[in-house]
Amino acid sequence: MNKEEIINHLNTVHLSFWETANKLSNVTITADDKWSVEQNTDHLNKVLFRLNSFLEMPKDTIKLNFGLSNRNSITFKSLIKVYEMALKNGVKSTAPFLPDSSLNISELIKQGKSILSTLILNMQNWEETDLDLYNCPHPALGEITVREVLFFTIYHAQHHEKMIKKYTYELY
């Protein structure tokens, strides 16, 4: 998947998540250690914000702090398999990404759209080859390439949309 395709997918999956979140009722309900729709939305916003902060950094700073990759990026499908295996092995969200917002769903969606817009704007400063060159730290997957973290971000929104749909339907 090239940079333009990644950008299109980032837009598509996040818009789909937000549309679903906006349609669901009882967006504040939690049970059985499952996050509410609002909490899922806040979590995704935190992930987008952190990635956006990373993409804003000068590449020299990224190189110094995280290094350059010595391998090719894996495919989108391969990254999904790695992440799903990590989930099966019990990986959970770390503290910086846990939801804690007091915003309502409309405000969270507005915030998310703004963060995504800025992230995509920041991606314009990245060349296609840069996506495979620079490492990016991931709390569950370790050092992965920027392309791989973007793949993760696409899948992550899809994963959470499935979760809020399933959880909301299980409540009824």
PyMOL commands that set and color helices and strands:
alter all, ss='L'
color gray80, all
select helices_A, chain A and resi 3-23+37-56+59-66+76-88+95-97+105-123+130-133+146-170
alter helices_A, ss='H'
color red, helices_A
select strands_A, chain A and resi 135-138+142-145
alter strands_A, ss='S'
color yellow, strands_A
deselect
rebuild
show_as cartoon
